[in-house]
Amino acid sequence: MPPVVTGTKFGGVRRRRIVESSAVTVARFLEGLVAEAQIDAEMLTRVGTTVVGREDRAGSGVVVCYWAGEHTLVWADPEVIDRIGSMNDGSTARPLAEVTDTLTAGGFDLLATADMRVLSGPPVQPARIPKGYNHRWLTTADADVALVKAFADRSDPVDVEEAALDDLDNFDETAINVLTAADDPLGETLLAYGSACDWDWDPLFGDIGVLVDPEHRKAGLGRLVVAHTTQQLVTEGRIPLYRHGRHNLGSMGIAVGLGFEVATTLAYFTSPTSGD
């Protein structure tokens, strides 16, 4: 069933602010976004804010906001549309602070904010392997997946979820590479991990995940495995995609250092539905 779209027509000035060096990549990313939202692709090229009711979110109380160029797109449980429809605006892209204030005042809780980034140029060459570590590639073979599972089991669940390793029963990662200690000859204890999976909205994008043992952070290991994953994706003709929580300064630093530019910023809100 198509979504319920509320609000005004989308007039205004055509969007001009997009990262110049990655305009084509960002444009393809936004095509995936609008296709998933089942909305007019021209919408994101114009200034404004649009609230879209999604039937597949009915009863969830969920609201997700995306900032792309000069347009703010709000996906919502249709049952809460009457509480947030006032945010529709054909001339203003409501900023994160304003949307947050409006939704929290209306009884919604902000659960997370994140940046989704795309590579803006050629991949950065991976650094030399630091002394004391070994680097190797893994596959989706059972023995390798068991190593990843053991790493995930001893890691913080929040970090595991951010690395998209919280569903290892459906492990379909690519460009998997890891670092282990040099004194671990069998490489059975992973200390840093990087890989990519198909982005749900466009499989040409490789959605990168990274996980580093807390005792081995701030040594450049996360950047190293992400650089290898990024390089492999580009070699395969795919587009690297990197997302991180805006609070995660370490992950943000990896993205910036490897040349990833923000394609969109999103915020995830939830509350009881209007029918509860």
Buried (B, 14 or more C-beta within 10 A) or exposed (E): EEBEBBBEEBEBEEBEEBBEEBEEBBBBBBBBBBEEBEBEEEBBBBBBBBBBBBEEBBEBBBBBBBBBBBBBBBBBBBBBBEBBBEBBBBEBBBEBEBBBEBBEEBEBEBEEBBBBBBBBEEBBEBEEEBEEBBBEEBEEEEEBBEBBBEBBEEBEEEBBEBBBBEEBEEBEBBBBBBBBBEEEEEBEBBBBBBBBBBBEBBEBBBBBBBBBBEEBEEBBBBBBBBBBBBBBBBEEEBBBBBBBBBEBEEBBEBBEEBBBBBBBBBBBBBBEBBEE
